[in-house]
């Protein structure tokens, strides 16, 4: 089962994903994509860490998310990735411009063959005005394309608004 949970900032998407992982009854591996670049991000990461059960294993992913998922996915395991848009941002800012396409294509190719339960968390960024600046627009375009492609691969897609889940696909 592959599940994509989308939502805006502070929409409750991470909390919902954590609830689904806990309710799975499976061993949980939390794949973190955030990098500590400033004090505000350090505090955000600390808040997420406090919510997670101590027995969940945490794996930090760099650019190579597909490889990490292939290593961690197992039939009796739930792998929770939080979050795809932070991962995408790192790819957009990488010196190697071709890295974004390779890594996104690798993720999309790997997902259908993964065993166990996979929960992907991502920020829905394309529900407002078109942002100023080329990089911001490219970020929104890439996130939108990624979400569309993941929506086709995942059995369940949920949009989280005001802490409430709206099932877009699946049951």
C-alpha positions in Angstrom: 0.0 0.0 0.0 1.3 3.4 -1.0 -0.3 6.5 0.5 0.3 10.1 -0.4 -0.7 12.7 2.3 -0.8 16.3 1.0 -1.5 19.5 2.9 -0.4 23.0 3.5 2.0 24.2 6.2 0.6 23.2 9.6 -2.4 21.4 8.0 -1.9 18.3 10.1 -0.5 16.1 7.4 2.5 14.9 9.3 0.4 14.1 12.4 -2.0 12.2 10.2 0.8 10.2 8.6 2.2 9.4 12.0 -1.2 8.2 13.1 -1.5 6.0 10.1 2.0 4.5 10.6 1.2 3.8 14.3 -2.1 2.2 13.4 -0.5 -0.1 10.8 0.7 -2.4 13.6 3.9 -2.8 11.6 7.5 -1.9 12.5 7.9 1.8 11.5 10.9 3.4 9.8 10.7 7.2 9.6 12.6 8.6 6.7 13.5 12.2 7.4 14.4 14.5 4.5 14.9 17.8 6.4 18.3 19.3 6.9 19.1 21.6 9.8 20.1 24.9 8.1 18.9 27.4 10.7 17.5 27.6 14.2 13.9 27.7 13.0 14.3 24.4 11.1 16.0 22.9 14.1 13.0 23.7 16.2 10.6 22.2 13.6 12.6 19.0 13.5 12.6 18.8 17.3 8.8 19.2 17.4 8.5 16.2 15.0 10.9 14.2 17.1 9.0 14.7 20.3 5.8 13.4 18.7 7.3 10.2 17.3 7.5 7.0 19.4 11.0 6.3 20.7 10.9 2.8 19.1 10.5 4.0 15.6 13.8 3.8 13.6 14.8 7.0 11.9 16.8 7.1 8.7 18.0 10.4 7.2 17.7 10.6 3.4 19.8 12.8 1.3 19.2 13.1 -2.4 18.9 9.3 -2.9 15.4 8.8 -1.6 14.6 5.9 -4.0 17.7 4.0 -2.8 16.7 4.6 0.9 13.2 3.3 0.2 14.5 0.2 -1.6 16.7 -0.5 1.4 14.1 0.0 4.0 10.8 -1.3 2.5 9.9 -4.8 3.7 6.6 -6.7 3.8 6.1 -6.3 7.6 7.3 -2.7 7.7 5.7 0.8 7.3 8.1 3.4 5.9 7.0 7.0 6.5 8.7 9.7 4.4 8.4 13.3 5.7 8.6 15.3 3.6 8.9 15.2 -0.2 8.9 18.9 -0.7 11.9 19.4 1.5 13.6 16.7 -0.5 12.6 18.4 -3.8 14.0 21.7 -2.5 17.3 20.1 -1.9 17.3 18.7 -5.4 16.4 22.1 -6.9 19.3 23.7 -5.1 21.9 21.1 -6.0 24.8 22.1 -8.1 24.1 19.2 -10.6 21.0 20.4 -12.5 20.4 16.9 -13.8 20.1 15.4 -10.3 16.5 16.5 -9.9 15.2 14.5 -12.9 17.3 11.4 -12.1 16.2 11.3 -8.5 12.5 12.0 -9.2 12.5 9.4 -12.0 14.2 6.9 -9.7 11.6 7.4 -7.0 8.7 7.0 -9.4 10.3 3.9 -10.9 11.0 2.3 -7.4 7.6 3.0 -5.7 5.5 0.3 -7.5 7.9 -2.5 -6.6 8.3 -1.6 -2.9 6.8 -4.0 -0.4 5.1 -3.1 2.9 3.3 0.1 3.6 4.8 3.4 2.3 3.4 6.7 3.5 4.6 9.8 1.7 4.1 13.3 3.1 4.3 16.4 1.0 3.3 20.1 1.0 0.5 21.1 -1.4 1.9 24.4 -2.8 -0.3 25.0 -5.8 -3.5 26.3 -4.4 -2.7 30.0 -4.3 -1.3 32.7 -6.5 1.6 32.1 -8.8 4.7 33.1 -6.8 7.2 35.8 -7.8 10.6 34.6 -8.8 11.8 31.9 -11.2 13.0 29.5 -8.5 9.7 29.7 -6.6 7.7 29.1 -9.7 9.9 26.2 -10.7 9.5 24.7 -7.2 5.7 24.9 -7.4 5.8 23.4 -11.0 8.1 20.5 -9.9 6.0 19.8 -6.8 2.8 19.8 -8.8 4.2 17.4 -11.4 5.6 15.1 -8.7 2.3 15.1 -6.9 0.4 14.3 -10.1 2.7 11.4 -10.8 2.6 10.1 -7.3 -1.2 10.3 -7.3 -1.2 7.9 -10.2 1.1 5.4 -8.4 -0.3 5.6 -4.9 -3.4 3.6 -3.9 -4.5 6.3 -1.5 -4.2 10.0 -1.7 -5.4 12.3 1.2 -5.5 16.1 1.3 -5.3 17.4 4.8 -7.0 20.7 5.6 -7.4 22.2 9.1 -6.3 18.9 10.6 -9.0 17.0 8.7 -8.3 14.4 6.1 -10.1 14.5 2.8 -9.7 11.2 0.9 -9.1 12.1 -2.7 -8.3 8.5 -3.9 -8.7 5.1 -2.3 -10.6 4.3 0.9 
